[in-house]
Amino acid sequence: MIAEDIRGAFASNPAQHSAPTGRSGAGIARAEGTPSGAPASGSASAARNGQPSARHLAQMRGAAFKAGLSAEFADLMAETGVSAAQAEAVASGLAEFQKVSAPFVQGEQLDHAAVMSIAKRAAMAGLALPETDAAAITKEIARVAANEAMALMASNEPPIRPCAIGIGQEAPSRADAMADGLLARMQSGHVPTHGREFANMRLDDLARLSAGSNFLRGQRHAVMWGGAMGADDFKTALAIASNKVLLAAYEAAESQIKKASREVSAPDFRPINTVRVSGGVELAKVLENGEFGQGQITDAGEAFVLETYGKIFTLTRQAIVNDDLRAFEQSSRLFGQGAALTEARIFAGLLEANGGAGPAMSDGKTLFHAGHGNLAETGAALSIGSLSLARTAMRRQKGLAGEAIRVDPALLIVPPELETQAERLVAEISAASADDVNPFQQKLTVLADANLTDPAAWYIAALPGRPDALQHAYLDGASGPQIFTRDGFETDASEFKVRLDFGAGFVDHRAWYKNPGA
């Protein structure tokens, strides 16, 4: 209960106490004399001429060492006039103060001199109480030490953290700063900026800073740290840090086929209907004083819907106490990769649906169909000749009203088995003669996707939206997976839910071409 008393005292509002100035003990403009009610310097517990006796010093050191304090604290107790009867109670209170203040010292909110100065005044305050009431002495030390420390840190906290903030931008929140510090341990190469003070703190220390005295017991009390620190800052910081790790892993494992898809908005889960418009006719000549003729617009549309995908992973109380951040980082990274894999399988599944013919379109034909002019009549291996036939077929595509349209082949999508051959075909090669010139050099970008299961089939596509063909969407424009968190009740753990609201589909066939290969 001693530890809970002192940590609970850290939740006191420092505004109720006068804030000392300066960052170290040297800058604290408070008298170091004996408070009212404390033993005078001439009492039996004090040494003659203001110096502690050897016996008294030995008694203080025995109590201090028993509580895990250094000799410096023992000397402080002796100089302050702590009696033998009070020694254990004072040492116990100071030991808990030292333990709870350690993260602040490590984070450079308190320096050693300030800690010793605060400890001396707290010990003196405890001496004002009857020496027979050990619990009251410890509690008073906790109250005074916590209030002094919080007031000092509040006075020293700058209004804006020293980091790169643009005009009109708000300073990072406490949770953002904690997340920045956590990322220094979770992501190799991450250099903390506005969260440097948190970079070396343990998870349980961060939890106590955020939630107050009984975080690991499940109770929630706000704690002041240089300003308002919300009870959920630790949980929020974990969510921010894990989300950054997750998104980095997600982007690194992103589907190659996705690069041939255009992202559109989806406000809800209703079918996303896409309308294609064709003018139908070219402009007609208008004679002098003549009338403009009526054109016709033909439309056609396809639809796809969003689906929800997700998983839950947890950070247990034991993991927090054990500072097992590695397991949490691995979970975030793996779920990020899992979200990317989910999308990749959906994209590849569209291309390989219906035995490789692709999804059914609104005209009753599959995506790749002879009637669409985007399927090779005979499968052929990748070569300049087969690529030439594919490009010609795409150039010959017609609009909805039969008009000529421009389709520029730009992407060559292949399974891993064809990646080397595809890269050779599009590489720049110095030709010895005009007949040896590679017409496709640097004109096609190779996208090799391991989720394509057919080792022989290959595809050519235009850039996304030129014209529209493959599209994908996220709910409310929230690109990629999202993280949500809550505290567990049945178990001592914080739960992190990864959710992906995603959908993809083809809205037209004209921008894609398939060759089954040989």
LOGUSE-393290 format. One line per 5 residues: for each residue x, y, z of C-alpha. Coordinates in steps of 0.02 Angstrom, whole numbers. Layout:
BEGIN
X:Y:Z | ...
***
This chain:
BEGIN
0:0:0 | 150:118:25 | 184:118:-163 | 0:151:-200 | -3:297:-78
144:384:-158 | 86:351:-337 | -86:409:-289 | -8:568:-223 | 64:597:-397
-115:620:-456 | -132:776:-347 | -155:939:-441 | 11:1034:-437 | -86:1196:-458
-128:1180:-273 | 56:1200:-227 | 180:1335:-266 | 292:1289:-412 | 479:1306:-384
583:1383:-520 | 729:1310:-616 | 762:1134:-676 | 878:1070:-542 | 882:1077:-353
999:1224:-363 | 861:1326:-442 | 728:1284:-311 | 703:1442:-210 | 644:1360:-49
725:1364:121 | 809:1202:172 | 784:1232:358 | 688:1125:480 | 498:1140:460
384:1183:604 | 365:1034:720 | 523:943:665 | 657:903:792 | 774:1046:822
956:1031:776 | 1000:1014:957 | 885:864:993 | 948:694:1045 | 931:630:868
1046:762:801 | 1233:772:821 | 1325:898:924 | 1373:1058:830 | 1253:1011:687
1351:855:636 | 1276:678:651 | 1364:558:767 | 1441:400:700 | 1310:295:789
1167:400:721 | 1237:393:545 | 1256:204:559 | 1074:189:612 | 1018:292:462
1124:193:342 | 1057:30:410 | 876:87:381 | 919:162:211 | 1010:7:147
866:-102:208 | 747:3:102 | 863:-4:-49 | 923:176:-35 | 1098:238:-69
1217:308:62 | 1173:481:-1 | 995:459:59 | 1058:394:226 | 1166:550:247
1014:656:202 | 911:571:338 | 1048:598:465 | 1071:781:420 | 883:810:425
871:746:603 | 777:582:577 | 773:484:740 | 805:298:755 | 620:269:790
572:361:630 | 710:292:519 | 620:144:440 | 461:241:403 | 558:385:324
671:268:225 | 520:171:162 | 435:329:101 | 593:395:19 | 624:228:-66
451:230:-145 | 476:410:-200 | 642:363:-279 | 560:217:-371 | 414:318:-438
522:467:-487 | 648:359:-582 | 557:371:-751 | 552:560:-735 | 738:565:-698
771:451:-846 | 660:561:-954 | 753:717:-894 | 601:797:-813 | 691:786:-646
878:785:-615 | 968:703:-469 | 993:866:-375 | 806:905:-385 | 762:731:-321
876:748:-170 | 813:922:-131 | 631:863:-140 | 672:709:-36 | 749:816:101
597:928:116 | 481:777:111 | 579:693:251 | 572:851:354 | 384:860:329
368:681:392 | 464:725:550 | 328:847:599 | 216:698:639 | 225:588:795
366:465:777 | 252:322:833 | 139:341:679 | 248:262:545 | 107:250:415
66:434:433 | 250:481:413 | 264:381:252 | 102:453:184 | 156:631:221
321:601:134 | 225:537:-16 | 111:688:-21 | 248:819:-4 | 370:733:-123
238:707:-258 | 173:885:-247 | 348:958:-252 | 399:851:-401 | 241:884:-500
250:1071:-469 | 431:1076:-523 | 399:979:-684 | 244:1083:-724 | 344:1244:-707
483:1177:-818 | 373:1108:-957 | 388:1219:-1113 | 224:1274:-1194 | 275:1189:-1357
388:1039:-1374 | 550:1066:-1470 | 504:984:-1634 | 470:1033:-1813 | 297:1111:-1812
234:1207:-1962 | 134:1368:-1955 | -43:1330:-1904 | -1:1156:-1841 | -37:1105:-1663
97:1040:-1547 | 100:849:-1529 | -8:778:-1391 | 63:679:-1246 | 3:519:-1327
92:567:-1489 | 252:600:-1392 | 241:433:-1302 | 208:346:-1468 | 360:432:-1544
466:364:-1401 | 392:189:-1419 | 430:188:-1605 | 615:210:-1566 | 607:35:-1492
483:-39:-1616 | 553:20:-1783 | 735:3:-1828 | 807:170:-1879 | 669:277:-1804
746:429:-1719 | 626:507:-1593 | 597:693:-1602 | 457:756:-1490 | 457:597:-1385
641:578:-1342 | 607:575:-1155 | 500:418:-1177 | 619:322:-1290 | 704:224:-1150
556:202:-1033 | 483:32:-994 | 303:-6:-1036 | 251:-13:-854 | 331:156:-822
235:233:-967 | 76:151:-903 | 99:228:-731 | 133:400:-804 | -28:391:-902
-149:305:-786 | -88:348:-612 | -58:238:-464 | -153:78:-502 | -143:53:-690
-83:-126:-676 | -223:-162:-553 | -352:-100:-677 | -397:61:-585 | -387:226:-676
-330:390:-601 | -265:536:-704 | -88:594:-665 | -11:763:-696 | 153:769:-790
206:941:-846 | 25:974:-893 | -131:870:-911 | -99:685:-944 | -255:590:-987
-292:418:-918 | -296:344:-1093 | -133:418:-1157 | -38:255:-1137 | -171:156:-1228
-182:290:-1363 | 7:294:-1381 | 10:105:-1405 | -125:119:-1537 | -31:258:-1629
135:166:-1624 | 61:-2:-1673 | -36:81:-1814 | 124:155:-1885 | 212:-13:-1877
60:-98:-1953 | 46:26:-2097 | 232:17:-2134 | 220:-173:-2146 | 59:-157:-2246
137:-40:-2373 | 293:-147:-2389 | 188:-301:-2430 | 62:-211:-2541 | -11:-304:-2689
75:-274:-2856 | -92:-290:-2946 | -158:-147:-2840 | -42:-31:-2938 | -154:-63:-3088
-311:-15:-2991 | -388:155:-2958 | -450:196:-2782 | -625:268:-2769 | -728:326:-2621
-858:221:-2529 | -968:308:-2400 | -1057:148:-2349 | -1074:-38:-2386 | -1200:-22:-2526
-1144:-78:-2701 | -1026:43:-2786 | -1101:76:-2955 | -988:148:-3088 | -1061:228:-3244
-964:241:-3405 | -1016:373:-3529 | -982:376:-3715 | -1021:522:-3829 | -1065:399:-3965
-1023:509:-4114 | -890:630:-4165 | -929:814:-4185 | -1026:855:-4344 | -994:1005:-4452
-1117:1148:-4424 | -1160:1252:-4578 | -1184:1440:-4574 | -1345:1476:-4479 | -1364:1288:-4461
-1425:1194:-4310 | -1321:1084:-4196 | -1370:902:-4209 | -1417:794:-4059 | -1288:670:-3998
-1328:512:-3901 | -1251:456:-3738 | -1237:272:-3700 | -1201:212:-3524 | -1159:47:-3444
-1108:4:-3268 | -1033:-126:-3155 | -1042:-138:-2966 | -939:-208:-2823 | -960:-202:-2635
-853:-180:-2481 | -823:-322:-2361 | -754:-316:-2183 | -599:-413:-2132 | -511:-412:-1965
-422:-493:-1819 | -387:-453:-1635 | -219:-458:-1547 | -184:-416:-1365 | -54:-338:-1252
-68:-426:-1085 | -34:-357:-912 | 111:-478:-898 | 185:-412:-1061 | 175:-234:-993
259:-282:-830 | 392:-383:-923 | 416:-240:-1048 | 386:-364:-1189 | 372:-235:-1327
449:-351:-1456 | 299:-467:-1457 | 182:-318:-1477 | 286:-249:-1621 | 286:-419:-1707
98:-433:-1690 | 73:-260:-1767 | 191:-299:-1910 | 115:-469:-1947 | -61:-400:-1950
-5:-263:-2068 | 66:-394:-2184 | -94:-494:-2162 | -201:-346:-2219 | -93:-325:-2375
-105:-512:-2409 | -295:-504:-2394 | -303:-369:-2527 | -177:-458:-2638 | -280:-617:-2637
-437:-521:-2681 | -352:-438:-2830 | -277:-601:-2891 | -442:-689:-2862 | -530:-568:-2980
-408:-606:-3121 | -418:-794:-3095 | -605:-809:-3063 | -706:-927:-3172 | -558:-1032:-3220
-451:-882:-3267 | -584:-793:-3371 | -614:-663:-3236 | -775:-605:-3156 | -939:-598:-3251
-982:-426:-3319 | -1152:-345:-3343 | -1155:-391:-3528 | -1157:-576:-3483 | -977:-607:-3536
-829:-637:-3423 | -695:-504:-3405 | -575:-590:-3525 | -678:-646:-3674 | -657:-656:-3862
-809:-544:-3877 | -718:-411:-3777 | -565:-418:-3888 | -450:-436:-3737 | -408:-621:-3739
-274:-700:-3848 | -346:-826:-3971 | -198:-941:-3939 | -90:-942:-3785 | 88:-888:-3817
245:-863:-3714 | 307:-688:-3678 | 398:-619:-3829 | 407:-463:-3933 | 286:-544:-4054
154:-591:-3924 | 170:-422:-3839 | 145:-337:-4007 | -18:-433:-4035 | -77:-386:-3861
-39:-202:-3886 | -127:-200:-4054 | -282:-280:-3978 | -288:-147:-3842 | -264:-7:-3968
-413:-75:-4066 | -533:-67:-3921 | -694:29:-3955 | -802:137:-3843 | -982:98:-3796
-1047:172:-3958 | -913:90:-4065 | -800:242:-4070 | -611:227:-4069 | -535:259:-3897
-357:276:-3837 | -291:136:-3728 | -105:147:-3686 | -28:-17:-3625 | 83:26:-3477
90:-121:-3355 | 146:-300:-3383 | 75:-411:-3244 | 156:-582:-3225 | 176:-724:-3100
350:-745:-3022 | 394:-881:-3149 | 388:-753:-3291 | 467:-605:-3200 | 643:-628:-3269
582:-650:-3447 | 467:-499:-3430 | 609:-389:-3367 | 720:-445:-3510 | 586:-396:-3635
563:-220:-3568 | 748:-187:-3532 | 844:-63:-3635 | 960:-159:-3751 | 1087:-84:-3869
1037:-154:-4038 | 1165:-191:-4173 | 1038:-160:-4311 | 865:-86:-4335 | 790:-260:-4339
857:-294:-4165 | 779:-141:-4084 | 664:-184:-3939 | 503:-83:-3964 | 449:-114:-3785
605:-57:-3696 | 559:53:-3547 | 379:66:-3609 | 304:-66:-3494 | 322:-81:-3306
335:-259:-3242 | 226:-306:-3094 | 261:-481:-3027 | 131:-543:-2903 | 155:-705:-2806
-32:-725:-2780 | -56:-768:-2964 | -64:-957:-2967 | -54:-989:-3155 | 133:-994:-3197
104:-963:-3383 | -32:-829:-3396 | 16:-646:-3414 | -79:-483:-3428 | -60:-308:-3498
-153:-160:-3424 | -165:27:-3446 | -126:146:-3304 | -267:160:-3175 | -411:265:-3241
-344:277:-3418 | -475:213:-3453 | -559:146:-3296 | -556:-41:-3271 | -499:-112:-3103
-555:-11:-2952 | -543:-31:-2764 | -617:61:-2616 | -606:82:-2428 | -746:138:-2314
-749:328:-2293 | -583:344:-2382 | -487:265:-2237 | -354:187:-2346 | -282:27:-2275
-315:-62:-2111 | -373:32:-1957 | -332:-6:-1774 | -457:7:-1631 | -420:-29:-1449
-509:-65:-1286 | -468:-134:-1114 | -506:-316:-1086 | -621:-364:-944 | -620:-553:-943
-430:-548:-956 | -297:-424:-897 | -253:-360:-1070 | -277:-218:-1192 | -358:-279:-1351
-311:-209:-1522 | -430:-243:-1665 | -369:-228:-1843 | -511:-195:-1965 | -507:-181:-2153
-661:-122:-2247 | -612:-158:-2427 | -684:-202:-2595 | -621:-217:-2773 | -697:-253:-2942
-685:-225:-3129 | -795:-88:-3201 | -739:-112:-3382 | -640:-234:-3487 | -557:-119:-3612
-400:-75:-3512 | -345:-256:-3483 | -284:-396:-3595 | -242:-577:-3554 | -135:-708:-3637
-152:-883:-3560 | 30:-917:-3602 | 110:-1073:-3672
***
